[in-house]
Amino acid sequence: MIRPLKSAFRATLLGSVAAASFAAPQFAFAQSGNQVVDVEEIVVTGSRIRRDTFNAPVPLSVITGEQIRQSGNVSLAETLLDIPTINAATNAQNSGGTLFLAGQARADIRGLGPSRTLVLMDGRRIVFSDASSPAVDLNLIPSLMVDRIETVAGGASAVYGSEAISGVVNILMKKSFEGIEFDAQGGTSQEGDGQEFRLAGLYGGKFMDDRLNILIGGEISRQEPVMQVDRDWAYPGIRRNTLANPQTIIPVSKSITSPYASFQLIGGALGTARSVTLDVRNPSQVTRSSAACSTATVQPTCQDDALFYSQIYNSLQAKTSRGIIRSYADYQLTDNIKAFADLSYAAVDGYSLSQPAFSSTVGGGTMPVTLKGDNAYLNGAGATAAALRAEWLAAGKTFTQGSTAQVGKFWREFGGRDVKSERTTLRLVGGMEGKFAAFDRDFNWDWYAQYGKTTGKTTSYAQPNLARVQGATDAILVGGAIVCRDVTLRAAGCVPWDLVNGASQEAISYAAAQSVTDQEVKQTVVAANITTNLFELPAGPVGFAMGGEYRKEESLFVQDALGASGALFINPIGTRAGEYDTREGYAELRVPILKDVFLARDLSIEVAGRAADYSTIGKTDQYRIAAEWAPVKDVRFRASQGTAVRAPNIVELFSPQSRNFTATAIDPCDKDAYAVATAAQKAARNVTCAAAISGYNPATFVSNFGTGRSSLPLLQGGNPNLGPETANTYQVGVVIEPRFIPNLSVSLDFFKYNIADQVGSVPLATLLGALCYDSTTPYAGNNFCAQIRRDPTGTGGGGVPGGVIEVTSVNENVAKVKVEGYDASVQYAFRTADVLDKDYGSFSFRVDATWMYRWALQGLPGQAFTQLANTITNATPEWKAQGTVQWTYEDIGITWSTHYIGSMASTTSFTPAGLSPYYTGDYYSHDLRARYAFNDKIDLRAGVQNITNEAPPYLPETFTGTGVGSSTFDNRGRYFFVGATFRY
């Protein structure tokens, strides 16, 4: 029997899923039959009652510290993604284009969102990592100091409280170590970018007759960016042909603007519009844009040489650097009482790389700029100005103030709108634990006090001051000098901007700005727990645990006055502040019913309850009931049912309403969307769209937002009147370990979540579609249609007559979610010496899979549920699996891993008849890792991730560096790493 292997199997197969074993352990063999020796009673994640590790109340997956080390990943989040229950959320592949989340990596169980996945350290909460979007950044955890990670999907809210609706990720840290250990790892992609580096150290020892235990360690790491332009498969990119039905995939069109200046001389329909582009690198170069590229919105087939691919600015992976230090100490006050302290400090810098600010030739948008006929530079000297004047006259314009042309331009003179996010997190924990005997029974107790604080700063660079840009470009001749037309701006130091020949550095400096936000998050926790066996039953002791907790959360987010005023290209957010506290108590009871009788080797039930009183939402309660039944030694059944509550966080409650943007919305009134609508939808839109848009023609109306067009402005914000989210969770499973096949373990679990009153805004597609333009409710009396503000003339910010200026979308308890599926795991191991005449080492095999056939969202009460399982929209593949084969022989270990993501639909906005192709296709990627131990002091490791260099599926929905579609598939490509561990 392989004792360490068997012990590891028992620990990991508690869960329906678990990470593949990357480590290459040195197997030791003992003569103990099929028995597991040294059974230890510990606190297993998902319960506070002490028990042996095999008797966990819920499915549990375990990743060991050695597996983390051998994985080749710098971030814990990347290793967690190997568990099929964990969905892609925020990570290096999609945070590079975000405003405040660059450098963060978050866990998301079942795709229900990081805010519904509770991340703990040693069973205790961790302060949130960001005031703009509360969740825990896994990059704050030093991976070398992690002992193991235990993940429970569902059924944990009664034990741990709010945020545990979808489950718990419990990071258990090392608490004892003797000696010194150093670890170094570096890697790079096949293309020579995306480099990663990590250096970590650990020291520990015992002093004062072993009563004092000290551990201190830390690590520094760095990740370099990957740009879209540096991947042949990704650049310049692909897009949907919105002129076709079904919409096919074609090369991405060039941007309707250029890095120089485009001027819309004549607007109108396809074939009548006309524009010109000036290239200031070549003053005599004036390029006429084709009619297809000069319409109110860029056409999908536009490849005009006068324009360019804006994807040169897109990042596929963010740039991140971090430094972390942690110290732990405990002191044995008496034989039964121990005091402990845990201190950690982390600093993380993330960098998001964004496109420069832009103006559109169709007007509207965030920064519309107009060239007027009396512009001093248009009427000035030089070949470029002369050529533009000729085009100006040919378009029927005059050189007067009233004759104008809209300017389209990427304002790269300012540079990219990059954002640096700096965060530091301090966490202090102190407490005591011990045991005592009373009333003929043993009690285990602990208490702790915890304080956490995150401070952060974001600096948004290259932000144009809107009024200054508009004033500086409106340059006229006064008294022989070129000045800004606006007298007030002129008196304040306005420097004219030459749109024709290129701006001076003085003009750029005058119009440039940057915006800074400061944030602070605090968490204070005081908690106590006690466990004991109440009394003995014939089947065993009745286990009991109870405890209480006080917690206070505080958050402050402040944007500088200039950024908050709306004067810059950046989103104006302003100040957001709030706090709440809660007092909670819980109790657990485990009752053994039968043991070692016919058809009941073990039968037990558990109940847990938790009551809380929040300062924001009042009193809540939740419970869990679980049962385990092993009719024979080889088979164990388990089932649980429980309720869960999530209190709305400070961002959801207290965010001020502010401007945001989305590039994924589609206008139902647009001719392309109308063309693929059902007969009932067309009938409704003929009425509602006509009521909203003067002179509406469904065959010709082209909206100002949609695929390949400008982003849709949103007014979003918090709601202090929110109530709690509630959920019912269910799980039924079986674990089989047949005695006649040693070291084979199989598990299968059914899971189900019913979530009600989910916090969020009304889904935009639902608001635009079913609630407004596809509704039979009269348009004038429809409150949902009133949230969609259109521009009648095209001059009020919509860009085109009937375009949308803004959609209001604030937080509400509006949604329901239903999730169902199965988790399965199979693993087997053997030693070649047991089946052959010679020892060639040991083999282990493991496959973990999740089949989530339902992930359905009801946007509003009474509406039909929308199936989002198996869609890129929600990054919830119906099938997800990982398989691993591992061979170890003496000091060598080699591991092959295969990751599988089942084919997903590209979007829910169209039927399969509306898009071609519609599905991603099945996706496989493979990793190869090797380890060699020179001796007890030196280990070497190396590997290749994504060894076949698989690119994301060939769909526009997965190509960019933002959104959950991008975080689901590897976009870095083949990646090589090497590492070494030294121990003294």
C-alpha positions, -999 to +999 in steps of 0.1 A: +000+000+000+012+035-008+007+052+025+013+089+015-006+084-018-035+068+000-037+096+026-036+122-002-064+104-021-086+103+010-080+140+016-086+151-020-115+127-029-137+143-002-144+167-030-163+161-062-135+180-079-099+187-071-069+201-088-046+178-107-015+166-089+014+186-104+038+176-076+060+146-079+060+131-043+084+105-032+063+075-024+069+054+007+054+020+011+041+004+043+028-030+052-006-019+066-031-035+042-059-011+031-059+009+064-050+045+067-029+051+097-024+082+118-060+095+114-060+130+127-089+151+139-087+186+124-111+214+114-120+208+078-133+236+056-170+237+056-174+229+093-161+240+127-165+205+142-132+186+146-132+153+128-109+130+108-102+143+073-123+116+056-155+126+073-160+160+057-197+171+056-195+185+020-175+179-011-141+194-007-112+199-032-076+203-020-045+218-037-014+213-017+014+238-014+037+215-033+012+214-062+012+252-063+050+253-064+052+227-092+024+243-113+046+270-128+020+297-121+030+329-104-006+336-092-027+313-070-057+322-091-042+305-122-037+273-102-072+275-089-086+276-125-075+240-128-104+231-106-135+227-129-158+244-103-137+276-105-146+299-134-125+326-149-132+360-135-107+388-131-071+378-139-041+389-158-058+382-192-087+406-187-077+432-161-053+450-184-080+471-200-099+479-168-100+512-150-093+501-114-087+463-113-054+460-131-032+435-114-059+417-095-068+380-096-100+367-081-118+334-075-152+327-089-170+295-080-197+283-105-195+316-124-217+334-098-191+362-094-162+369-070-185+388-046-204+355-040-172+335-034-159+339+002-121+338+004-107+329+038-072+326+053-070+299+079-108+300+082-108+338+088-119+366+065-095+388+045-101+425+040-113+434+006-086+444-020-104+472-037-130+499-028-144+501-063-154+464-065-151+444-033-135+410-035-102+395-024-072+397-047-054+363-046-022+381-056-019+393-020-011+357-008+025+345-007+023+312-025+055+297-009+038+300+025+006+283+015+002+248+031-029+239+011-061+254-004-094+238+004-124+247-018-160+240-009-186+247-037-219+256-020-233+248+014-209+270+035-229+302+043-244+288+076-208+283+089-190+313+075-217+339+068-222+364+040-204+362+006-204+323+008-234+318-015-214+299-042-188+285-018-156+291+001-119+291-009-100+286+023-062+293+020-045+275+049-010+289+056+021+273+070+024+277+107+056+259+114+089+254+096+125+248+106+153+260+085+157+283+056+141+279+021+146+299-011+125+295-042+131+312-076+111+309-108+112+326-142+094+321-175+086+336-208+063+330-237+074+316-270+071+351-285+096+365-258+070+385-240+047+380-210+078+373-188+072+362-153+096+362-123+092+352-087+117+351-058+105+338-024+121+330+009+111+314+042+126+311+076+113+293+106+125+279+139+116+269+175+130+286+206+127+287+244+125+249+248+103+247+217+076+269+234+081+297+209+075+290+172+084+317+146+079+318+109+087+346+085+087+347+047+079+367+017+081+370-021+084+394-049+071+388-084+065+405-117+044+399-148+051+417-181+023+425-206+013+408-238+000+431-266-025+421-292-003+434-320+023+408-310+001+378-318-004+368-354-037+351-346-050+382-327-039+411-349-055+431-363-084+409-352-118+398-365-153+411-362-188+403-372-201+414-406-233+432-395-243+436-431-248+399-436-275+375-424-263+353-408-234+375-396-201+359-407-166+366-394-144+389-414-111+407-407-117+436-383-123+469-400-101+499-395-111+525-370-134+552-382-108+576-368-070+578-373-040+589-353-039+620-373-072+637-383-102+627-403-128+653-414-164+643-422-170+667-451-203+653-463-225+631-441-252+608-454-260+573-465-236+548-480-223+560-513-230+597-506-208+604-476-173+617-480-143+624-457-106+631-459-077+622-436-046+643-431-013+626-423+008+652-406+039+630-411+036+639-448+022+675-451+013+670-487-007+638-480-044+642-480-062+609-484-099+606-494-117+580-475-140+556-494-177+560-491-179+528-472-157+543-445-173+577-444-208+568-433-223+577-400-209+545-385-179+525-398-188+497-421-175+462-414-158+460-447-139+493-443-102+488-450-094+524-461-056+531-461-064+565-447-075+549-414-057+524-391-062+495-367-068+507-332-060+473-319-023+483-317-032+497-283-049+466-268-032+444-242-039+407-239-022+404-205-017+430-179+016+442-163+018+435-126+044+437-098+040+427-062+058+423-029+045+404+001+058+396+036+042+375+063+052+365+098+036+341+122+044+333+158+029+313+185+039+308+221+028+279+243+017+297+275+008+264+292+005+228+281-031+236+270-030+273+260-013+289+231-012+326+220-006+334+184-001+364+161-002+366+123+010+397+104+011+402+067+018+432+044+014+432+006+020+458-020+006+452-056+010+475-086-010+469-117-010+486-150-039+488-174-030+498-210-058+516-228-064+532-262-058+570-264-088+592-262-108+596-294-133+618-312-157+605-338-164+620-373-201+614-366-201+638-336-215+629-302-195+607-280-174+618-250-153+644-268-168+658-300-145+682-319-156+704-348-134+721-374-149+754-385-145+771-418-127+801-404-101+780-385-068+798-387-048+766-395-073+756-422-067+790-438-030+790-431+001+783-451+014+749-462+005+722-487-016+702-463-039+732-455-042+740-493-052+705-501-078+704-473-092+737-485-097+722-520-116+693-505-135+718-483-147+737-513-155+705-533-178+695-505-197+728-509-184+744-477-174+780-471-146+795-450-170+809-424-177+800-388-210+784-397-195+759-421-182+729-401-169+694-403-167+668-375-133+657-365-124+620-361-091+614-343-072+593-318-055+618-296-023+599-293-003+631-287-014+627-251-002+590-251-022+560-240-048+564-213-029+540-191-038+536-155-014+526-127-032+510-097-012+509-065-026+489-035-012+480-001-029+456+023-020+452+060-035+423+080-031+418+118-044+388+136-039+380+173-056+355+195-054+325+217-064+288+214-064+259+238-083+231+254-097+222+288-116+194+304-149+199+322-180+178+329-161+147+319-155+159+283-128+178+264-134+213+250-113+231+223-116+269+221-102+298+203-107+336+200-090+361+178-091+398+169-083+409+134-077+442+117-072+446+079-067+477+059-062+482+022-051+516+008-049+523-028-043+549-054-050+549-092-034+574-115-050+578-149-026+592-174-032+610-208-066+622-200-076+651-222-094+680-207-125+681-228-132+718-227-095+726-233-093+703-263-124+718-278-113+753-271-077+749-283-088+733-316-112+762-323-083+785-333-089+818-352-068+847-364-071+879-343-048+909-350-025+887-370-020+862-342-035+827-339-055+825-307-083+804-291-118+817-301-132+814-265-123+846-248-125+831-213-102+802-222-079+826-239-076+847-208-069+815-188-039+806-210-054+786-239-028+775-264-041+769-300-040+734-313-031+729-350-053+701-364-039+705-399-001+703-394+002+689-359+000+703-324+029+720-306+041+706-273+028+737-256-007+730-269-005+693-258+007+703-223-021+728-220-049+703-229-034+673-211-045+662-176-044+632-153-068+620-127-061+604-093-084+583-071-076+573-035-093+545-017-093+529+018-109+498+030-110+486+066-122+454+082-124+447+120-133+413+133-136+398+168-146+362+170-147+332+194-154+295+189-157+265+211-161+228+202-167+196+222-183+162+221-216+166+241-221+129+249-215+094+236-240+075+215-236+038+205-224+051+171-200+076+185-197+110+201-222+139+193-200+167+181-209+203+188-195+237+179-207+272+185-193+307+182-199+344+177-185+371+156-185+409+153-174+424+120-172+459+107-166+469+071-156+504+061-149+518+026-139+551+011-133+559-026-124+595-036-118+608-071-100+641-075-121+671-082-112+675-118-119+638-127-151+639-107-164+670-124-167+653-158-142+676-173-119+647-185-123+618-209-123+595-179-155+583-162-166+608-135-172+588-103-167+612-074-167+601-038-182+568-025-181+561+012-200+538+036-198+513+064-218+487+081-213+462+109-228+429+119-232+407+149-234+370+142-237+337+161-237+301+149-240+266+161-233+231+146-243+197+157-231+163+143-251+132+154-239+097+146-269+074+141-254+040+132-220+026+130-206-009+120-240-025+116-256-042+086-259-018+057-247+010+079-210+011+084-216+047+091-247+069+092-247+104+106-265+138+103-254+173+108-273+206+113-258+241+113-275+275+118-263+311+118-281+343+128-269+378+120-280+413+126-267+438+100-268+476+105-279+479+069-304+451+061-314+440+096-317+404+108-310+374+087-307+336+094-295+306+074-291+269+080-277+237+066-287+201+070-264+173+059-263+135+060-237+108+053-243+071+049-218+044+042-237+012+037-205-007+032-168+002+035-164+008-003-193+033-008-202+066+010-233+087+001-236+123+012-263+150+008-269+185+021-294+212+018-291+247+031-299+284+028-275+312+023-276+350+025-254+377+010-256+412+024-251+439-003-216+454-001-207+490+003-202+496-034-237+482-042-252+503-014-235+536-016-219+541-050-229+575-065-246+574-099-219+580-125-211+575-161-199+542-175-197+526-210-204+493-226-193+481-261-215+449-261-250+464-263-271+462-295-299+486-304-331+466-312-342+494-335-310+491-356-316+477-391-292+448-385-309+438-352-343+442-368-334+420-397-328+390-375-357+396-351-387+373-349-421+383-364-435+392-330-404+413-322-406+431-355-443+439-349-435+454-315-406+474-328-426+488-357-446+506-329-421+512-301-391+523-323-414+545-343-426+562-311-390+567-299-374+578-332-388+604-356-392+591-391-381+556-381-374+532-410-365+497-399-347+490-432-323+520-430-319+532-394-283+528-382-279+533-345-249+551-329-240+520-308-235+484-316-209+461-330-179+481-343-194+515-332-191+538-303-197+525-268-231+531-252-231+555-222-246+542-190-256+560-158-249+534-131-248+536-093-257+522-059-289+519-039-290+522-001-324+505+000-311+472-012-321+440+006-301+408+010-296+381-017-309+347-006-302+312-019-311+276-014-284+251-022-286+214-027-260+186-031-262+148-034-233+126-041-214+093-037-178+084-032-167+048-042-134+033-031-136-004-041-114-028-020-109-051-049-092-023-069-067-007-045-061+030-049-091+036-072-115+063-061-145+076-079-169+104-069-201+119-084-221+148-070-252+166-081-254+203-072-282+229-074-284+266-065-316+287-065-306+324-059-333+351-054-332+389-051-298+390-067-283+425-066-276+440-100-290+462-126-316+451-151-297+432-178-291+457-206-303+434-233-335+427-214-341+464-208-336+473-244-354+443-257-382+426-238-389+454-214-390+482-239-388+478-277-402+442-278-429+450-253-466+455-260-469+481-232-476+515-247-443+533-252-453+566-236-463+548-203-434+523-202-411+532-173-384+510-187-384+529-220-380+561-200-346+548-188-334+550-225-327+586-235-325+592-272-313+622-292-340+635-316-317+656-338-283+639-335-268+670-320-274+664-284-248+637-278-264+608-297-243+614-329-272+604-352-309+614-352-325+589-329-292+577-313-291+569-277-275+595-254-276+574-222-293+544-204-300+546-167-291+513-149-288+513-111-286+485-085-318+466-076-328+433-060-342+422-093-327+389-105-330+352-099-304+326-109-308+288-112-277+266-115-276+228-118-251+202-128-228+174-118-192+171-106-172+140-111-137+127-102-118+096-109-083+088-098-061+057-097-025+049-089-002+019-089+034+010-085+050-008-114+068-032-090+034-045-080+025-056-116+059-062-132+090-080-122+110-047-120+104-013-104+099+014-130+084+039-106+048+048-098+019+061-120-011+081-109-041+092-130-068+117-123-097+132-142-120+159-128-150+172-147-180+195-142-212+193-163-231+225-156-261+221-179-281+249-164-271+285-155-302+305-160-309+341-153-342+358-147-336+395-152-369+406-136-396+389-116-421+370-138-399+369-168-387+338-185-352+325-175-324+331-200-300+301-203-265+313-199-248+280-194-226+272-223-222+308-233-193+332-236-216+359-223-212+345-188-181+324-193-199+293-180-190+263-201-214+234-199-184+210-198-151+216-181-125+190-172-089+183-164-069+151-167-035+144-154-010+116-158+020+115-134+050+093-133+076+093-105+107+073-103+132+078-075+142+115-078+124+123-110+088+133-116+070+140-149+034+152-152+012+157-183-020+177-178-049+183-203-074+210-198-108+209-216-135+235-221-165+224-240-179+243-270-199+274-260-223+297-278-208+330-287-237+352-274-273+350-263-282+381-284-289+361-316-303+328-325-279+303-341-294+314-374-282+349-368-245+342-364-221+320-383-201+304-367-221+305-335-201+281-313-165+282-300-158+246-306-142+223-281-110+237-266-080+217-254-047+228-240-018+207-226+010+212-201+041+192-194+061+196-162+091+178-148+109+178-114+143+165-103+155+164-067+193+165-066+191+158-028+171+169+002+183+205-003+179+212-040+149+207-062+147+217-099+116+220-120+107+231-155+078+229-178+059+240-208+024+254-205+000+252-235+026+230-252+006+229-285+003+267-286-035+268-287-051+302-294-085+312-282-115+301-304-117+320-336-145+343-325-146+381-319-161+374-285-129+358-272-102+378-289-100+410-269-082+416-236-113+425-217-144+406-204-149+371-192-145+356-227-109+367-227-102+353-192-115+319-201-090+308-227-052+311-227-041+341-249-005+341-240+004+310-260+032+285-254+050+294-222+082+280-207+093+282-171+121+270-149+124+271-111+145+259-082+141+254-045+170+255-020+167+244+016+192+248+045 
